[in-house]
Amino acid sequence: MRIEKLKLRNIRSYTSANIDFPDGIVLLSGDIGAGKSTILLAIEFALFGLLRSEISGSALLRNGEIAGEVELTFKVKGRKYIIKRTLKRTQKRVEQSSGHLIIDDVKQEATPTELKSLILQILGYPSDLLNKAKNFLYRYTVYTPQEDMKRILLDPPDVRLAILRKVFGVDKYARIAENANSYAKALRERKRALALVSSDLSKLKQELEDNQKKLKESKESASKLAPEIKSLQEKIASAKNLIQSLEKERERAEKISQEYTKAQTEAEIKMQQQERAENEIKAIGLKLANTQIIVPDSQKLEVREKELAQKHREHEKNSKEIQQKIATLRAEEAHSKRITDKILTLDQCPTCQQKVTQEHKQDIMGRHRKKEEELNLKIEEYNKNALDSKRELEQINRELERLREEIQKVKVLKIKAQHAKDFEERKARLEREKLLIEKQIADSKRRITELSAQKESLAQIGLQYAQARKELEDLAAKERALSIEHTRIIEICKSHEKRISQLSEEIERKNRARKQLEKTEHTHQFLTDMFNPMITTIEKHVMARIHHEFNALFSDWFCALVENTMRARVDDSFTPIIEQNGHDTNIEYLSGGERTACALAYRLALNATINSLISAITTKDLLILDEPTDGFSSEQLDHLREVLSQLKLSQIIIVSHEQKIEGFADHIIRIRKEEHKSQITMTN
């Protein structure tokens, strides 16, 4: 892998920056705090995104900005890759946004997780690093912050060994062993379960044999009953056929009996009708013989009755008019008297307000008395006319009453004459009905004689039907008893068959369980006796090889960086041991430059060992060193130049503010900060 270009926008102290990375040793030079380490963090962010506890969004995004981005161009095995990742600020935190990956000018949009998955494939890193919070391979083969390296040297041995096991990928053997132990434990539980399942296998086999024997006996009993049941069923079928034929004859006899009874009833009814007709004819004859009605003409009476009625209405009208006139005259008379009475008491005229004299009163009273006398004469005349009209009206009423009585008598005679005519017609109709009834009676008697003969011939059918019915019931009862017994035996057979099927399945299941038990015992024995010891042995051999290779590299590079009087090695927990003048010295007692040399040698040994172990890694030609010379003397810086030349890597990126390194660096990228903004200049 070779890094070609890095673009930054709003990343920490960088508002905008484009950095080209040539081959060889590239030095990132600048004052402390200028922004050198930011470039290394940006490269790691571009490749792997945000990492919990390592690279946070809030630590990368420039303060006050809402969005930022990093674009990294690199080559792997001759193919060009451009990856871009973005950051955005939300109300709660800084988050990653979707980015893209360009492979040979083909752009692919992807989520942060998808981008990381693609990068792991390109770099040849294991896919299980996708969900890890820390990328040990990149941190201990390409880029390790100097503080992390010093920390691993000073960690307790068990912590350091656990980290290195992860870095070397040896922890997989421990996981394999743990998984194997867990599987072996599960197999032990399975063995107990399978042993429990198959424990009663012999008992079930014996029960199966007993059920098979009982099934055979039940089938033999059922086969013996079958012919008897079939014979009875045939007899029942014959009896049913006989009953069906007898039922038809019985129905015919019943029908004839009903017809005979009906014919008798009809004959009796007809004879009663004949008797009633004869009696009624005689009664009508007697009535007609004693009745002779002459009906007078009533037309003249009705004409006279109408004339009198009209005259009666006219007299009534005249009487009402006379009474009305009399009432009118009496009213006028009463009015005149009221005036006379009022004049007698009147002293002053109400109209002209003049005094009324006695002479005037007498004059008015004289006129009114004369008028009253005239009215009385008219009233007497009208009373006389009314009396005459009343007498004439009474005479008319008597005449009307007499005429109406005569008209009513004529109507009664007409009704009687009509009744007599009706009797004659009814007598004629009854005589005709009598002749018809006599004929029907004769026909009924002939039908009764015929049905009586047929009834006597079918008298034995009922007895034969009852006897056949009883025989059928006896056969059915016997067949039913045998069928019930046969059904009971069949149910017993089914019960045995069902139990046999259940037992067979259970036995088969337990046989499978026994076979699985044998297989499980074999697998468990293999795991405990062979596999786990083999994994332990492999792990020991791998760790021994890693330890040997790592120790040799660490010792050589440490000796190359310090005086010849000091030697270095690592113990079984990969703890550095420094030997000086025949005595072992702990790293804590070394000077600052010596500790830095120890850390750098340890770092380079890790890089070489991991690259040797994992052949698929494509980052073997890239090395990033962050302040690797803290406390180095001038001579140690010269030694560093020799060590770096021995590595023979295509690209080495060094972050340092040591001016002497500029003497052997192939390219220098200078970084300065002005007004809280970092800027890039490059010197070849």
C-alpha positions as CSV (number, residue, x, y, z in Angstrom):
1,M,0.0,0.0,0.0
2,R,1.2,3.5,-0.9
3,I,-0.5,6.7,0.2
4,E,-0.6,9.3,-2.6
5,K,-2.8,12.2,-1.5
6,L,-4.8,13.5,1.4
7,K,-7.5,16.2,1.3
8,L,-8.9,17.8,4.5
9,R,-11.7,20.2,5.0
10,N,-12.7,21.4,8.5
11,I,-10.6,18.7,10.3
12,R,-9.3,20.0,13.6
13,S,-6.9,22.9,12.9
14,Y,-7.3,22.5,9.1
15,T,-9.9,24.5,7.2
16,S,-8.7,23.2,3.9
17,A,-5.6,21.3,2.9
18,N,-4.3,19.1,0.0
19,I,-1.2,17.0,0.8
20,D,0.7,14.9,-1.7
21,F,2.8,11.9,-0.3
22,P,5.7,10.8,-2.5
23,D,7.6,7.5,-2.1
24,G,10.5,7.1,0.3
25,I,10.9,8.7,3.7
26,V,8.4,11.5,4.1
27,L,8.9,13.8,7.1
28,L,6.0,15.8,8.6
29,S,7.9,18.7,10.2
30,G,6.6,21.5,12.3
31,D,6.4,22.9,15.8
32,I,4.5,21.1,18.6
33,G,0.8,21.7,18.1
34,A,1.1,22.6,14.4
35,G,-1.1,19.8,13.2
36,K,1.3,16.9,12.4
37,S,-0.6,14.2,14.3
38,T,-3.9,15.4,12.8
39,I,-2.7,14.2,9.4
40,L,-2.1,10.7,10.8
41,L,-5.5,10.6,12.5
42,A,-7.1,11.8,9.3
43,I,-5.5,9.0,7.4
44,E,-6.7,6.4,9.9
45,F,-10.2,8.0,9.9
46,A,-10.4,7.9,6.1
47,L,-9.6,4.2,6.1
48,F,-11.6,2.9,9.1
49,G,-14.0,5.7,10.1
50,L,-14.7,6.6,13.7
51,L,-13.4,4.2,16.4
52,R,-14.8,4.1,19.9
53,S,-12.2,5.2,22.5
54,E,-9.7,6.0,19.6
55,I,-11.1,8.5,17.1
56,S,-14.2,10.5,18.0
57,G,-16.1,12.8,15.7
58,S,-16.0,15.7,18.1
59,A,-12.2,15.4,18.3
60,L,-11.8,15.5,14.5
61,L,-14.4,18.1,13.4
62,R,-13.2,21.7,13.6
63,N,-14.8,23.7,16.3
64,G,-17.7,25.9,15.1
65,E,-18.1,23.9,11.8
66,I,-21.2,21.8,11.1
67,A,-19.5,19.5,8.5
68,G,-16.1,18.3,7.5
69,E,-14.6,15.7,5.2
70,V,-11.4,13.6,4.5
71,E,-10.5,12.2,1.1
72,L,-7.6,9.7,0.8
73,T,-6.0,8.5,-2.4
74,F,-3.8,5.4,-2.2
75,K,-2.6,2.5,-4.3
76,V,-2.7,-1.2,-3.5
77,K,-1.1,-3.7,-5.9
78,G,-1.2,-1.2,-8.8
79,R,-4.8,-0.3,-8.4
80,K,-5.8,3.2,-7.4
81,Y,-8.4,3.8,-4.7
82,I,-10.0,7.1,-3.5
83,I,-12.1,7.0,-0.3
84,K,-14.0,9.9,1.1
85,R,-15.6,10.1,4.5
86,T,-17.7,13.0,5.9
87,L,-18.7,14.3,9.4
88,K,-21.7,16.3,10.4
89,R,-22.6,18.0,13.6
90,T,-26.0,17.2,15.1
91,Q,-27.7,18.6,18.2
92,K,-26.2,15.9,20.4
93,R,-22.9,14.8,18.8
94,V,-20.7,14.6,15.7
95,E,-21.7,11.7,13.4
96,Q,-20.4,10.0,10.3
97,S,-22.3,10.5,7.1
98,S,-22.4,8.4,4.0
99,G,-19.3,8.5,1.8
100,H,-17.9,6.9,-1.3
101,L,-15.1,4.7,-2.6
102,I,-13.7,5.2,-6.2
103,I,-11.9,2.1,-7.6
104,D,-10.2,2.6,-11.0
105,D,-12.6,5.6,-11.7
106,V,-15.7,3.6,-10.7
107,K,-17.6,5.4,-7.9
108,Q,-19.5,3.4,-5.2
109,E,-21.7,5.2,-2.6
110,A,-21.7,3.5,0.8
111,T,-22.5,3.8,4.4
112,P,-19.6,4.2,7.0
113,T,-19.8,0.5,7.9
114,E,-19.9,-0.6,4.2
115,L,-16.8,1.5,3.5
116,K,-15.0,-0.1,6.4
117,S,-15.9,-3.6,5.2
118,L,-14.6,-2.7,1.7
119,I,-11.3,-1.3,3.1
120,L,-10.7,-4.4,5.2
121,Q,-11.0,-6.5,2.0
122,I,-8.6,-4.2,0.1
123,L,-6.0,-4.2,2.9
124,G,-6.3,-8.0,3.5
125,Y,-7.4,-7.5,7.1
126,P,-9.7,-10.1,8.8
127,S,-13.4,-9.4,8.4
128,D,-14.0,-9.9,12.1
129,L,-12.4,-6.4,12.6
130,L,-15.5,-4.8,11.2
131,N,-17.3,-4.5,14.5
132,K,-14.1,-4.1,16.7
133,A,-13.6,-0.8,18.6
134,K,-9.9,-0.9,18.0
135,N,-7.9,-2.0,14.8
136,F,-4.9,-3.8,16.3
137,L,-3.4,-4.8,12.9
138,Y,-3.2,-1.2,11.6
139,R,-2.2,0.2,14.9
140,Y,0.8,-2.2,15.4
141,T,1.8,-2.7,11.7
142,V,1.3,0.7,10.1
143,Y,0.7,3.5,12.6
144,T,1.1,3.4,16.4
145,P,1.0,6.6,18.5
146,Q,4.2,6.7,20.6
147,E,2.2,6.9,23.8
148,D,0.5,3.6,23.0
149,M,3.8,1.9,22.4
150,K,5.2,3.1,25.7
151,R,2.0,2.1,27.4
152,I,2.2,-1.5,26.1
153,L,5.8,-1.7,27.4
154,L,4.8,-0.6,30.9
155,D,1.5,-2.6,31.1
156,P,1.4,-5.6,33.5
157,P,2.6,-8.8,31.8
158,D,-0.8,-10.4,31.6
159,V,-2.4,-7.3,30.0
160,R,0.5,-6.9,27.5
161,L,0.3,-10.6,26.6
162,A,-3.4,-10.4,26.0
163,I,-3.0,-7.4,23.7
164,L,-0.2,-9.1,21.8
165,R,-2.2,-12.3,21.4
166,K,-4.9,-10.2,19.7
167,V,-2.2,-8.4,17.6
168,F,-0.6,-11.7,16.5
169,G,-4.0,-13.3,16.0
170,V,-3.1,-16.1,18.4
171,D,-6.1,-15.3,20.7
172,K,-8.1,-17.4,18.1
173,Y,-6.5,-20.5,19.6
174,A,-7.8,-19.6,23.1
175,R,-11.3,-18.9,21.6
176,I,-11.1,-22.3,19.8
177,A,-10.2,-23.9,23.1
178,E,-12.9,-22.1,24.9
179,N,-15.4,-23.0,22.2
180,A,-14.2,-26.6,22.3
181,N,-14.6,-26.7,26.1
182,S,-18.1,-25.2,25.8
183,Y,-19.0,-27.7,23.1
184,A,-17.6,-30.6,25.2
185,K,-19.7,-29.4,28.2
186,A,-22.7,-29.3,25.9
187,L,-21.8,-32.8,24.7
188,R,-21.7,-34.1,28.3
189,E,-25.1,-32.7,28.9
190,R,-26.3,-34.2,25.6
191,K,-24.7,-37.6,26.6
192,R,-26.8,-37.5,29.8
193,A,-29.9,-36.6,28.0
194,L,-29.4,-39.3,25.3
195,A,-28.6,-41.9,27.9
196,L,-31.8,-41.0,29.8
197,V,-33.8,-41.1,26.5
198,S,-32.5,-44.6,25.6
199,S,-32.5,-46.1,29.1
200,D,-35.9,-47.9,28.8
201,L,-35.3,-49.3,25.2
202,S,-35.4,-53.0,26.3
203,K,-38.6,-52.5,28.2
204,L,-40.2,-50.9,25.1
205,K,-39.1,-53.7,22.9
206,Q,-40.8,-56.2,25.3
207,E,-44.0,-54.2,25.3
208,L,-43.8,-54.1,21.5
209,E,-43.7,-57.9,21.3
210,D,-46.6,-58.3,23.8
211,N,-48.7,-55.9,21.7
212,Q,-47.9,-57.7,18.4
213,K,-48.9,-61.0,20.0
214,K,-52.2,-59.6,21.3
215,L,-52.9,-58.0,17.9
216,K,-52.5,-61.4,16.2
217,E,-54.9,-63.0,18.6
218,S,-57.5,-60.3,18.2
219,K,-57.3,-60.5,14.4
220,E,-57.9,-64.3,14.6
221,S,-61.0,-63.7,16.7
222,A,-62.2,-61.1,14.3
223,S,-61.7,-63.3,11.3
224,K,-63.9,-66.1,13.0
225,L,-66.8,-63.7,13.6
226,A,-66.8,-62.3,10.0
227,P,-68.4,-65.3,8.3
228,E,-71.2,-65.5,10.9
229,I,-71.9,-61.8,10.6
230,K,-72.0,-62.1,6.8
231,S,-74.4,-65.1,7.0
232,L,-76.7,-63.2,9.3
233,Q,-76.6,-60.1,7.1
234,E,-77.6,-62.2,4.1
235,K,-80.6,-63.6,6.1
236,I,-81.5,-60.1,7.2
237,A,-81.4,-58.9,3.6
238,S,-83.8,-61.8,2.6
239,A,-86.1,-61.0,5.5
240,K,-86.1,-57.3,4.5
241,N,-87.1,-58.3,0.9
242,L,-90.0,-60.4,2.2
243,I,-91.1,-57.7,4.5
244,Q,-91.0,-55.2,1.7
245,S,-93.3,-57.4,-0.5
246,L,-95.6,-58.0,2.5
247,E,-95.6,-54.3,3.3
248,K,-96.9,-53.7,-0.2
249,E,-99.7,-56.2,0.2
250,R,-100.3,-54.9,3.7
251,E,-100.6,-51.4,2.3
252,R,-103.0,-52.6,-0.4
253,A,-105.1,-54.4,2.2
254,E,-105.1,-51.3,4.4
255,K,-106.1,-49.2,1.4
256,I,-109.0,-51.6,0.5
257,S,-110.1,-51.5,4.2
258,Q,-110.1,-47.7,4.1
259,E,-112.0,-47.7,0.9
260,Y,-114.6,-50.2,2.3
261,T,-115.1,-48.0,5.4
262,K,-115.3,-44.9,3.2
263,A,-117.9,-46.6,0.9
264,Q,-120.0,-47.6,3.9
265,T,-119.8,-44.2,5.3
266,E,-120.8,-42.6,2.0
267,A,-123.7,-45.0,1.6
268,E,-125.0,-44.2,5.1
269,I,-124.7,-40.4,4.3
270,K,-126.5,-40.8,1.0
271,M,-129.3,-42.8,2.7
272,Q,-129.6,-40.0,5.3
273,Q,-129.7,-37.4,2.5
274,Q,-132.4,-39.5,0.7
275,E,-134.5,-39.6,3.9
276,R,-134.1,-35.9,4.6
277,A,-135.1,-35.1,0.9
278,E,-138.2,-37.3,1.1
279,N,-139.3,-35.7,4.4
280,E,-138.7,-32.2,3.1
281,I,-140.6,-32.9,-0.1
282,K,-143.6,-34.1,1.9
283,A,-143.5,-31.0,4.2
284,I,-143.4,-28.7,1.2
285,G,-146.3,-30.5,-0.4
286,L,-148.4,-30.0,2.7
287,K,-147.5,-26.3,2.8
288,L,-148.4,-25.8,-0.8
289,A,-151.7,-27.7,-0.5
290,N,-152.9,-25.3,2.3
291,T,-151.7,-22.1,0.7
292,Q,-153.6,-20.2,-2.0
293,I,-152.6,-16.5,-2.2
294,I,-154.2,-13.8,-4.3
295,V,-152.2,-10.6,-4.6
296,P,-154.2,-7.4,-5.4
297,D,-152.9,-4.5,-7.6
298,S,-151.0,-2.0,-5.4
299,Q,-150.2,0.6,-8.1
300,K,-153.3,2.9,-7.4
301,L,-152.6,2.8,-3.7
302,E,-149.0,3.8,-4.2
303,V,-150.1,6.7,-6.5
304,R,-152.6,8.0,-4.0
305,E,-150.1,7.6,-1.2
306,K,-147.6,9.9,-3.1
307,E,-150.3,12.5,-3.7
308,L,-151.3,12.6,0.0
309,A,-147.7,12.8,1.0
310,Q,-147.1,15.8,-1.3
311,K,-150.2,17.5,0.1
312,H,-149.1,16.7,3.7
313,R,-145.7,18.5,3.0
314,E,-147.5,21.5,1.5
315,H,-149.8,21.9,4.6
316,E,-146.8,21.5,7.0
317,K,-145.0,24.2,5.1
318,N,-148.1,26.5,5.2
319,S,-148.5,25.9,9.0
320,K,-144.8,26.9,9.5
321,E,-145.3,30.1,7.5
322,I,-148.4,31.1,9.6
323,Q,-146.5,30.4,12.9
324,Q,-143.7,32.5,11.7
325,K,-146.0,35.4,10.8
326,I,-147.8,35.1,14.2
327,A,-144.4,35.2,15.9
328,T,-143.5,38.4,13.9
329,L,-146.8,40.1,14.8
330,R,-146.5,39.2,18.5
331,A,-142.9,40.6,18.5
332,E,-144.2,43.9,17.0
333,E,-147.0,43.9,19.6
334,A,-144.5,43.5,22.5
335,H,-142.3,46.2,21.1
336,S,-145.3,48.6,21.0
337,K,-146.1,47.8,24.6
338,R,-142.5,48.5,25.7
339,I,-142.6,51.9,24.0
340,T,-146.0,52.7,25.6
341,D,-144.6,51.8,29.0
342,K,-141.5,53.8,28.5
343,I,-143.4,57.0,27.4
344,L,-145.4,56.9,30.6
345,T,-142.2,57.3,32.6
346,L,-140.4,59.7,30.3
347,D,-140.2,63.4,31.4
348,Q,-137.6,64.7,28.9
349,C,-137.0,63.8,25.3
350,P,-133.5,62.1,25.0
351,T,-133.1,63.4,21.5
352,C,-134.0,67.1,21.7
353,Q,-133.8,67.4,25.5
354,Q,-137.3,69.1,25.6
355,K,-139.9,68.3,28.3
356,V,-142.5,65.7,27.2
357,T,-146.0,66.9,27.9
358,Q,-148.9,64.8,29.0
359,E,-150.7,65.5,25.7
360,H,-147.8,64.3,23.7
361,K,-147.7,61.2,25.8
362,Q,-151.4,60.6,25.2
363,D,-151.0,61.1,21.5
364,I,-148.2,58.6,21.2
365,M,-150.0,56.1,23.4
366,G,-153.1,56.4,21.2
367,R,-151.2,55.6,18.1
368,H,-149.6,52.6,19.6
369,R,-152.9,51.2,21.0
370,K,-154.4,51.5,17.6
371,K,-151.5,49.6,16.1
372,E,-151.8,46.9,18.8
373,E,-155.5,46.4,18.0
374,E,-154.6,46.0,14.3
375,L,-151.9,43.5,15.2
376,N,-154.3,41.5,17.5
377,L,-156.9,41.3,14.6
378,K,-154.2,39.9,12.3
379,I,-153.0,37.4,14.9
380,E,-156.6,36.1,15.4
381,E,-156.9,35.7,11.7
382,Y,-153.7,33.8,11.4
383,N,-154.6,31.6,14.4
384,K,-157.9,30.7,12.7
385,N,-156.0,29.8,9.5
386,A,-153.6,27.8,11.5
387,L,-156.4,25.8,13.2
388,D,-158.0,25.1,9.8
389,S,-154.7,23.9,8.4
390,K,-154.1,21.7,11.5
391,R,-157.5,20.0,11.1
392,E,-156.9,19.4,7.4
393,L,-153.4,18.0,8.1
394,E,-154.8,15.6,10.7
395,Q,-157.3,14.3,8.1
396,I,-154.4,13.8,5.6
397,N,-152.4,11.9,8.2
398,R,-155.3,9.5,8.9
399,E,-155.7,8.9,5.2
400,L,-151.9,8.3,4.7
401,E,-151.8,5.9,7.6
402,R,-154.7,3.8,6.2
403,L,-153.1,3.7,2.7
404,R,-149.7,2.7,4.1
405,E,-151.3,-0.2,6.0
406,E,-153.0,-1.5,2.8
407,I,-149.7,-1.1,0.9
408,Q,-147.9,-3.1,3.7
409,K,-150.5,-5.9,3.5
410,V,-150.0,-6.1,-0.3
411,K,-146.2,-6.4,0.3
412,V,-146.7,-9.2,2.8
413,L,-148.9,-11.1,0.3
414,K,-146.2,-10.6,-2.4
415,I,-143.6,-12.1,-0.1
416,K,-145.8,-15.1,0.7
417,A,-146.5,-15.6,-2.9
418,Q,-142.7,-15.5,-3.6
419,H,-142.1,-18.0,-0.8
420,A,-144.6,-20.4,-2.3
421,K,-142.9,-20.1,-5.6
422,D,-139.6,-20.8,-3.9
423,F,-141.0,-23.9,-2.2
424,E,-142.2,-25.3,-5.5
425,E,-138.8,-24.7,-7.1
426,R,-137.0,-26.4,-4.0
427,K,-139.5,-29.3,-4.2
428,A,-138.6,-29.9,-7.8
429,R,-134.8,-29.6,-7.1
430,L,-135.2,-32.1,-4.1
431,E,-137.0,-34.6,-6.3
432,R,-134.1,-34.4,-8.8
433,E,-131.5,-34.8,-6.0
434,K,-133.5,-37.8,-4.7
435,L,-133.3,-39.6,-7.9
436,L,-129.5,-38.9,-8.1
437,I,-128.9,-40.0,-4.5
438,E,-130.8,-43.3,-5.2
439,K,-128.4,-44.0,-8.1
440,Q,-125.4,-43.2,-5.9
441,I,-126.6,-45.5,-3.1
442,A,-126.9,-48.3,-5.6
443,D,-123.4,-47.7,-6.8
444,S,-122.0,-47.6,-3.2
445,K,-123.6,-50.9,-2.4
446,R,-122.1,-52.5,-5.4
447,R,-118.6,-51.1,-4.4
448,I,-119.1,-52.3,-0.8
449,T,-119.8,-55.8,-2.1
450,E,-116.6,-55.8,-4.3
451,L,-114.4,-54.4,-1.5
452,S,-115.7,-56.9,1.0
453,A,-114.6,-59.8,-1.2
454,Q,-111.1,-58.3,-1.6
455,K,-110.9,-57.6,2.1
456,E,-111.6,-61.2,3.0
457,S,-108.9,-62.4,0.5
458,L,-106.2,-60.2,2.2
459,A,-107.1,-61.0,5.8
460,Q,-104.0,-63.1,6.4
461,I,-101.4,-60.5,5.2
462,G,-101.2,-58.7,8.6
463,L,-100.4,-62.0,10.4
464,Q,-97.7,-62.9,7.9
465,Y,-96.2,-59.4,8.1
466,A,-96.1,-59.5,11.9
467,Q,-94.4,-62.9,11.9
468,A,-91.8,-61.8,9.3
469,R,-91.1,-58.6,11.3
470,K,-90.4,-60.6,14.4
471,E,-88.0,-62.9,12.6
472,L,-86.2,-59.9,11.2
473,E,-85.9,-58.3,14.6
474,D,-84.4,-61.6,16.0
475,L,-81.9,-61.8,13.2
476,A,-81.0,-58.1,13.6
477,A,-80.5,-58.4,17.3
478,K,-78.2,-61.4,16.8
479,E,-76.3,-59.6,14.0
480,R,-76.0,-56.5,16.1
481,A,-74.6,-58.4,19.1
482,L,-72.0,-60.1,16.8
483,S,-71.2,-56.7,15.1
484,I,-70.7,-55.0,18.4
485,E,-68.3,-57.8,19.5
486,H,-66.6,-57.6,16.1
487,T,-66.3,-53.8,16.4
488,R,-64.9,-54.2,19.9
489,I,-62.3,-56.6,18.7
490,I,-61.4,-54.3,15.7
491,E,-61.0,-51.4,18.1
492,I,-58.7,-53.5,20.2
493,C,-56.8,-54.3,17.1
494,K,-56.6,-50.6,16.2
495,S,-55.5,-49.8,19.8
496,H,-52.7,-52.4,19.5
497,E,-51.7,-51.2,16.1
498,K,-51.6,-47.6,17.3
499,R,-49.5,-48.6,20.3
500,I,-47.3,-50.7,18.1
501,S,-46.8,-47.7,15.8
502,Q,-46.0,-45.5,18.8
503,L,-43.7,-48.1,20.2
504,S,-42.0,-48.6,16.9
505,E,-41.5,-44.8,16.5
506,E,-40.3,-44.6,20.1
507,I,-37.9,-47.5,19.7
508,E,-36.6,-46.0,16.4
509,R,-36.2,-42.7,18.2
510,K,-34.4,-44.3,21.1
511,N,-32.2,-46.4,18.6
512,R,-31.3,-43.1,16.9
513,A,-30.6,-41.6,20.4
514,R,-28.4,-44.6,21.2
515,K,-26.5,-44.1,18.0
516,Q,-26.2,-40.4,18.6
517,L,-25.0,-41.2,22.1
518,E,-22.2,-43.4,20.7
519,K,-21.3,-40.7,18.2
520,T,-21.5,-38.0,20.9
521,E,-19.2,-40.1,23.2
522,H,-16.8,-40.5,20.4
523,T,-16.8,-36.7,19.6
524,H,-16.5,-35.8,23.3
525,Q,-13.6,-38.2,23.7
526,F,-12.0,-36.7,20.6
527,L,-12.4,-33.1,21.9
528,T,-11.1,-33.9,25.4
529,D,-8.4,-36.4,24.6
530,M,-7.1,-35.1,21.3
531,F,-8.4,-31.8,20.0
532,N,-7.9,-29.6,23.1
533,P,-4.4,-30.9,23.7
534,M,-3.6,-30.4,20.0
535,I,-4.9,-26.8,20.1
536,T,-2.8,-26.1,23.2
537,T,0.3,-27.6,21.5
538,I,-0.3,-25.6,18.3
539,E,-0.7,-22.4,20.3
540,K,2.5,-23.1,22.2
541,H,4.4,-23.8,18.9
542,V,3.0,-20.7,17.3
543,M,3.7,-18.5,20.3
544,A,7.2,-20.0,20.5
545,R,7.9,-19.2,16.8
546,I,6.5,-15.7,17.2
547,H,8.5,-15.2,20.4
548,H,11.7,-16.5,18.7
549,E,11.2,-14.2,15.6
550,F,10.1,-11.2,17.7
551,N,12.9,-11.6,20.2
552,A,15.5,-11.8,17.4
553,L,14.1,-8.7,15.6
554,F,13.7,-6.7,18.9
555,S,17.2,-7.6,20.0
556,D,18.9,-6.7,16.7
557,W,17.1,-3.3,16.3
558,F,17.6,-2.4,20.0
559,C,21.3,-3.1,19.6
560,A,21.3,-1.0,16.4
561,L,19.8,2.0,18.2
562,V,21.9,2.0,21.5
563,E,25.4,1.3,22.6
564,N,27.0,-2.1,22.1
565,T,27.4,-2.6,25.8
566,M,23.6,-3.2,26.2
567,R,21.6,-6.2,25.0
568,A,17.9,-6.7,25.0
569,R,15.5,-9.7,24.9
570,V,11.8,-10.4,25.8
571,D,10.6,-13.0,28.3
572,D,7.7,-15.4,27.9
573,S,5.2,-12.5,28.5
574,F,7.0,-10.4,25.9
575,T,8.3,-8.1,28.6
576,P,11.5,-6.3,27.5
577,I,14.6,-7.3,29.5
578,I,17.7,-5.1,29.2
579,E,21.0,-6.7,29.9
580,Q,24.0,-4.4,30.8
581,N,27.3,-5.6,32.0
582,G,25.9,-9.1,32.7
583,H,23.0,-7.8,34.8
584,D,19.3,-7.5,33.8
585,T,17.7,-4.1,34.0
586,N,14.1,-3.1,33.9
587,I,13.0,-0.7,31.2
588,E,11.8,1.7,33.9
589,Y,15.5,2.3,34.9
590,L,16.6,3.3,31.4
591,S,17.2,6.9,30.3
592,G,14.6,8.7,28.1
593,G,16.5,8.0,24.9
594,E,17.0,4.4,25.8
595,R,13.3,3.9,26.6
596,T,12.4,5.5,23.3
597,A,14.9,3.2,21.5
598,C,13.3,0.2,23.3
599,A,9.8,1.3,22.3
600,L,10.9,1.9,18.7
601,A,12.7,-1.5,18.5
602,Y,9.6,-3.1,20.0
603,R,7.4,-1.3,17.5
604,L,9.5,-2.4,14.5
605,A,9.7,-6.0,15.7
606,L,5.9,-6.0,16.0
607,N,5.6,-4.7,12.4
608,A,7.9,-7.2,11.0
609,T,6.5,-10.2,12.9
610,I,2.8,-9.4,12.1
611,N,3.6,-8.9,8.4
612,S,5.5,-12.2,8.4
613,L,2.6,-14.0,10.1
614,I,-0.3,-12.7,8.0
615,S,0.7,-13.0,4.3
616,A,-2.5,-11.4,3.0
617,I,-1.8,-7.9,4.5
618,T,-1.3,-5.3,1.8
619,T,0.1,-2.6,4.1
620,K,3.6,-4.2,4.5
621,D,5.3,-1.5,2.4
622,L,3.9,1.4,4.6
623,L,5.2,2.5,8.0
624,I,4.0,5.6,9.9
625,L,6.1,6.7,12.9
626,D,4.8,9.3,15.4
627,E,7.6,11.1,17.2
628,P,9.8,8.0,17.3
629,T,12.9,9.9,18.5
630,D,11.9,11.5,21.8
631,G,15.1,11.9,23.8
632,F,17.4,10.5,21.1
633,S,21.0,11.6,21.0
634,S,22.6,12.7,17.8
635,E,24.3,9.3,17.5
636,Q,20.9,7.5,18.0
637,L,19.4,9.6,15.2
638,D,22.3,8.4,13.0
639,H,21.5,4.8,14.0
640,L,17.8,5.4,13.2
641,R,18.8,6.3,9.6
642,E,20.6,3.0,9.3
643,V,17.6,1.1,10.7
644,L,15.2,2.7,8.4
645,S,17.4,1.9,5.4
646,Q,17.5,-1.7,6.5
647,L,13.7,-1.9,6.4
648,K,13.6,-1.4,2.7
649,L,10.0,-0.1,2.7
650,S,8.4,1.8,-0.2
651,Q,7.0,4.6,2.0
652,I,7.8,5.7,5.5
653,I,6.0,8.7,7.0
654,I,7.7,10.2,10.1
655,V,6.2,12.8,12.4
656,S,9.0,14.7,14.1
657,H,10.4,18.1,14.9
658,E,14.0,16.8,14.9
659,Q,16.0,18.8,12.4
660,K,18.6,16.1,11.9
661,I,16.0,13.8,10.5
662,E,15.5,16.3,7.7
663,G,19.1,15.4,6.6
664,F,18.1,11.8,5.6
665,A,14.4,12.3,4.7
666,D,13.6,12.1,1.0
667,H,10.8,14.6,1.3
668,I,9.8,17.2,3.8
669,I,6.2,18.4,4.4
670,R,6.3,21.5,6.6
671,I,3.4,22.5,8.7
672,R,2.8,25.7,10.4
673,K,-0.1,27.2,12.3
674,E,-1.2,30.8,12.1
675,E,-4.3,32.2,13.8
676,H,-5.4,28.7,14.8
677,K,-5.2,27.4,11.2
678,S,-2.7,24.9,9.9
679,Q,-1.1,25.3,6.5
680,I,1.1,23.0,4.4
681,T,4.3,23.6,2.5
682,M,6.4,20.9,0.9
683,T,10.2,20.8,0.4
684,N,11.8,18.1,-1.7
